[in-house]
Each structure stands twice: as C-alpha cells, then as structure tokens.
C-alpha cells in the first residue's frame, strides 16, 4: 500500500477520464477502509482501540501527504486526500461493525 502513495507524480497519466471522476480519492478511501477493517478485526470491538485506530489513520494520512510534498517528485500535499482517507477509515469501521454484529462471539 505504501508504494502507491510514494510513486512520483510523473508515474501517473496527467489527464484522462479517471482524473475527471476523482479516481484517486476513491483509491484513498478503499485503501483506508481495508486498513481499518483489518486493524479492527485484530483488536475486536473495543471502543478505545477503535478510536486509536481512527486517530492513527488520521496521523498516517497527514504523514503520507507531508512526505509526498517534501520528498516525492511532482507530488503535493492534498487535504482532500486526507479527507478521503478519513472517509474510508470511517467506512471501514462501519463495515466492520456490521460484520461484528452478525458474527458476534458468544
């Protein structure tokens, strides 16, 4: 997952139909949803862990964008990517909650 975030901007096509539908935001949401779902699965439905997971995702999203701005060629800090990360994280948490309700341990 980290490799995708740190590819140089020149590795991506400059203008195509995917950029018009904000496909990169969908990718951010999907990656963070999977990340939170897997982390939540390993910690279980404990409220304090879930809040820490969301906080860790927020910090991770900011760090990725900061690293892109400072050290990756042709990439910038994009606050909308961080917002997409958090939307995906919350979505992953909601999906996990539904799975947990249906498969609740005894």
N, C-alpha and C positions, 0 to 999 in steps of 0.2 A: 504494500500500500504506500509506503513512504516513497518508493521510487517514482510513482506517478506524480506526487506533489513536487518533486525536485527536478523534473526534467526542464531543460532550458526552453524558453518561450519559442525559440526557433524550431523546436521539435514538433510543434503543432501547426496545422494549417492556419493561415491568417484569416481567411474569410470563407466560410461555407455555410450550409444550411444548419449545421449543428450549433454554430455560434449565434445564429439568429433565434434559436429556441433555448438558449442558455443551457446547453447540454452540460457544461462544466459544473453548473450548480446542482444539476441532477446527480452527477457523479459524486460530488461532495456529500450530498445528502445520503446517497446509497452507501458510500464507504463508512460514514459515521454511524448510520443506522446499524450496519452489520457489526461494527466495532462495539457499540453499546449493547447490542443484543448478546454478543458473545461474552463481554465482561459481566453483564447482568446474569447470564447463565452460570458463570463460575462463582459468583458471590451469593446468588439467591436473592429472594425478595426481602432484603433488609433495607429499610428506608435510608439509614445513614450511608450505606455503601452506594446506593443509587444516587444520592446527592453528591457524593465524592466522585462518582463516575461522570456525572454531568459536568462537575467543576473541572475534572481532568480533561474532558473533551474540549471545554472552552479554552483552557490554557493551551492544549495541544493545537487547536485551530489557530489561535493567535501566534503561537510559535512557528507553525508552518508558514503562515503569511509573512511573518517577520523575516524568516530565513529566505523565503523567496525574494523579498525586497532587497535584502542585503547581499546575498551570495549566489543567487541563481540568475544567469544572464537572461535578459529580456522578460523578466517576471516582476510583478509589482505586488504590493500589499493591497488586498481587496477585502474590505469589510463585509461585502455581500457574500464572499466565500465563507467567512466566519459565521455569518447568519445562516447560511445553508448548512454548515457543519452542525450548528446547534439544532436546527430544524430536523436534520437527520438523526441526531442523537436523541431528541425527544421522541421522534417517530419510532426509533429502535426500542426505546424504553416502553412505549405504548404497546408495541407488538409483543415485547417480552411479557408485559403484564397480562395480555390476553392469553398467551401461551401458558403462563404460570397459573392463571385461573382454571384453565381447562385441565391441566396436568398437575394439579396441586398435590404435593406429597401428603401421605396420611399423617 
